[in-house]
Amino acid sequence: MEIDTAFILEILGRRVKSFCDEPERVSGRRVLITGAAGSIGRALAVRLARLNPRSLSLLDSSDHGLVETLNTLERLAPKTQVWERLCDVRDLSRLDTIFESDQPDLVIHAAALKHVSLGERHPGECVLTNLIGTRNVLAALRALGRGRFVLVSTDKAASPKSVIGACKRLAELHVSNAGFDANGIQPVVVRFGNVFGSRGSVVPIFLDRIQRGSPVTITHPGMERFFMLCEEAVDLILHASTAEFSHGQWTLLVPDMGQPLSIVKLAQAMVERLTPIAQAPSQIVIRGEDGSENLVERLHDERELLFPAAADGLWSIRPVSPPAPPTDVQLADIELIARTGEDAAVRERVFSLLRQALAGECGEPVEALKVS
């Protein structure tokens, strides 16, 4: 059973949005995608392969998923120079070897753990992938001395309640701070909501339960989320990869995602439209909150201001007051705790470090982070 685009747009109550006007700027560039086995990474690979990059490196730790992405590209873009890189972003030494070999000048970092409840049960794994992995991929590019780095973030990083959200916010701060180095790196962060139908998201979970006639479980009747299509997410990332930004600018982009969608209404619409003939409709069951998720996600919080970006339908986020990203020493410390500490200690350290960073109480001197 498939969910077509028309049905998705009917639920969202809007048209498809486009963000990138000059995708041809990818032509001739060496591109590396982390998380290339995921839904977004695979869609990015297909789109980029059709734009004539000089080379396309696909990096992921999932061998099965990586093979699926490679098979998709072999079918849809057989002439593209593609290199598969089976690698975990936690392994800095391996990343350094790959970057030295492939010499990417555009890195799109989409690799991440995304399941909030799983991240709460395994906070150390979340720190190692979402925060330390980001540090490692950026460090590998910085070792080359030039290139654009695009971090794919999430609205869970705004007012984070979960470990995944807190790690992503810290990763955003770490990447944004690289823009103030004189090392030729151009960092850009894109933050957006749920991608309709992406692997592991609520839509395929609901669809699976509807197909089996099982109850569709929802955390809270008042829960709302922002949604966008996969093609819109890819278009946004492509804009971040090719647009011109001011030197030294704090570059964090968010799309205008319209009104958030009620998860109850989403479930009701899917049950009504997608229940197989001759099968009783699935029941919608309220499970109850576990305290790790916001009822309504936001794309920015009270510490951030929105400014119109150059592209229509995009906003640039600037901090109200300069934060202080964690230092290399602090990142090494939290990496050690994530590898050896108990879950409670990891969780406490993550949120403690985030509070300090947002208050400007850690990291390099605040003067180095002034927004132009």
N, C-alpha and C positions, 0 to 999 in steps of 0.2 A: 504494500500500500504506500503510495507516494503522496506528499503534500505539495500541491502545485503553487506557483508563485501568485497566481490570481487569488487563491484562497488566503494566502499569507497577507497580501496587501488588503484584502477585504477585512481581515481581522484587525490589521494595523490602522486601517482607515486613511491610507495615504498612497502616494505614488513612489516608485523607485527613485532614490536620490543618487546623483552623480557628483563626485567631488574632484576628480582628476581631469584636467583639461589637456595636459601634455604628457601622456604616458610614453610617447616615443623617446623621451629623455633617458629611458632605460637602455635603449639601443647602444650596443658596444660596451656595456659595463659588465664587470665581474660581480655577480650577485650571489650571496649566500643566505639561505633561509634556515633558521633553526626551528624545530617543531614542524618539519616538513611532512611528517606522517599524519598530522592532525588535519581537521577539516579546513581551517583557515590556511594552514601551510600548504596543503595540497591545491586549494583553489588559487592561492598566490602563485604557486609553481606553474600552473597551467596558464594563468594570465601573463606572467612574466616571460614564459617560454615563447609566447607568440609576439613578443616585442623585440626579438632579435638581440638578446643579451650576448655578450662575448662568451660568457660561461655561466652556468647555473649550478651551484653547489647545494645539495639537499642534505641537511644534517638532522638526525634524530637518533634516539636510543632504541626505538622500536623497529626491529628488523622486519616484522610482518607489515607494519604500516608503511615503512619506507619502500618496500617492494611494491605495495599497492600504488604508491605515488609514482614510482618509476614506470610501472605498467601503464598508468594513465597517461603519462607524458609520452611514452613510446607510441601510444595510439593517437594522441592528439597533436603532438609536436615532435615528430621523429627526427627532425634535422637539428634540434637544439643540442649544444654541447652540455651534457649533464654529468655531474659527478656525485655519486652517492657517498655520504660520509656517515657511517654508523658510529655515533659518538654521543656520550652523555655530557651535557653542558656543565656538569659538576667537575669534569676532568680538564683542568686548565692546561696541563702539559699536552694532552691530546689535541685540544683546541689550538694551541700555539703551533703545533705541527701542521694541522690542516690549514690554518690561515697563512702560514708561511708558504705552503705548497700552492694554495689556490689564489692568494693575493686578492681577496675581495675588496672592492671599493664601495659596495653597498651591502650592509648586513641588516636583515630584518629578523629581529629576535622575537619569535612567536612561541618558543618552547616554554611551557609552564604547566604546573598542576592547577586544575581549575575547580575541582569538586570541593565545595566549602565544607561539607560534613566530614569528608575524608581528611581534609587538611586539618580540621580540628582534632581528629583522632591521631594524626601523625604530623604534628607541627614541625618536628625536626626535618622531615623529608621536604616539607613545604619551604622551609628556610633554605635548604641546600639547593633546591631547584629554582625557586622563584626569585630569591635574593642573591645567593652566592653564584648561581648559574648566570644571572644577569651580569654580575661583576666580572665573571670569568670571560664571557663572550665579549664584553666591552674591552677588557684588558687585552684580549688577543688581537682585537682590531687596533687598539692604541699602540701595540707593539709594532705594527706596520707603519704607524705615523701618519695615516690619512684615511679618509673614507667617511661615509655617512652611516650612522647607527640609528635604526628605528626600533624602539621598544613598543611592543603591542601590549597595552595595559588594559585595565578593566574598571568599570564604574565601582567595583567593590573596593577600589583604592580610595574613593572619596568617603570620608567618615567611616573608616573601616571598623567593623566589629569582629570580623573573622581573622584568623592567622593569614589566610591567603590574601585578604585585602590589605592587611598591615604590611606583609612582605612586598606586595606590589607597590604600595605607596613608598616604602623605603627604596625599592628598586628605581622608581620614578625619580626620586630625589638624587640618587647616586648617578643616574644617567644624565639628568639635567645639569648637574654640577660639572660634567665633563665639558660642557659648552664654554666654560670659563678657562679652559686650558688653552695654551698656545701650541697645541700638538696636531692641528690639522683635522681633528675629529669633529664631525657635525652631528650632534645628538638630537633626535626628535622623539617625543613620546606621543602616542595616540591612545586615548582612553575612550572606550565605548562600552555599551551594554551587551546584552545577550545576543548572540547570533542565531537566528531562527534555524533550527534543524541541525546545528553543529553537533558533532559527536559528544555525547555526555550531557548535553543541555536538556532542559525540561521537555522540549517538544518530542524528541525521539523516545524519551522515557514514557511520556503520556501515550504516544502512538503504540508502543509495545504493549502497554497495559490494556488499551482499547482493543487491540487486535486479539488479545487473549481473553478479553471479557473480565479482566481483573479490576479491582477498585483503583481509581486515580487518586493518589494521596497528595494533599496540599498542606503546607505548613500552617497557614493562617488565612482566613477569609479576606483579610484586608491587604494581602501581599500584592504588590505591583512591581513590574519590571520594565525596563526599556528593552526594545527589540529592534534589530535591523537584519536585513538580508545578508547572506554571505557575500553576494556580489557587491553590496554597498560597503561592507567591511574591507573587502579587497581594494575597492576603489579609494577608500580613505587611506589605507596603508600605502597605496601607490602614490597618492598625493604627497604624503609625508616623505616618500622616498625621492621625489623628483622636484618638489617646489623649492623656490629660492627663499631663504630666511636670512634675516639680518645677523651679522657676525656677533656672537656673544649673547644672542637673544635667548631668553628662557623659553623654549619651544615645547609646549604641551598642548596638543590639539584635541578638541572634543567635537563631535557632530551634533547638530540639532536633531535630536531623535524624536521630536514630537512629544505627545503625551505618553506616560507609562501605561502599560497594559495590565489590567487586572488578571491575575493568574487563574482565579475562579472562572472569569468569563472566557479566558483562553481554553481552559479545560472543558467548559460547557460547549463551546463552539466545536472543539475537536470531537467530543463524544457525539454530538448531534450529527456532524457531517461525515465522520469516518467510521462509525460503528458498522461492521459487516452486516449484510442482509441476513435475516433469520437469527440474529444474535441479540440477546437482551443488552441494552446500553449499560456501560460501566457505571458504577456508582462513584460519586465524588466524595472522598472522605477527608476530613480535616484532621491532620496528624497532631498538630501542636508544635509550638516553638521550642527550639533548643538553645536560644540565646546567641547564636553565632551569625545570624543574618539580620539585615535591616528589612523592615517590612516594605519600605519604599526606597529603592536605590536612588542616588543622586549622582550627577556627573561632576559636581564640584561641591566643596564645603565652605564654611564661613571663613576659612583662612585663604580662600582663593577668589580672584576676580575674573570675570569673563570680558573679553574684548573681541570684536569682530575680526575674523581672519580674512585673508585675501580671497579665499575661495568661498563661494556662496554656500550657506548652510553649515559653515564651520566656525568654531570659536577657539580663541587662544586663551589659555589659562595662565594667569600670573599670580604669584603669591602676594597676599596683603602685606606681609612683612617677610624679610628674607629668612628662609629656613636654613638649617646647617646640616647637610647630609652627613651620615656617619663616616668616620675616618676609616682608612685601611686597617688600622689596629682594631677598631671596634667591629668591623666586618669579620676580621680574623677571629676575634673573640666569640662572636655569635656563631660563626661556623664551627668552632670547637665545641660550644655548648650544644649545637644541633646534632653533632656527631656523637657526643658522649653523655649529654645530660638527659634528665627525665623530662617528660612532656610538659609538666607544670613549669619547670624552670625555663624551658625553651619559650613557652608562651609568654611568661612574665618578662623575659628579656626582650622579646620582639616588641611588645607594646611599650616597655620602658624606653627602648631605643627610639621608637617612633615619637613618643611624647617629647623626648629631648630634642630630636631633630626638628620637629615642627615648632618648638619653642626657641630654636636658634641656640641651643645650649651644648651642642656637640659639633664636631666637624671642623672645617677650616674657618679662618676669620670671616665673619659675616660680610665684611667689606668686599670680599672677593665674589660675593653672590648677588650684588646689586643688579637689578633689572634695568636694561637700557630703555 
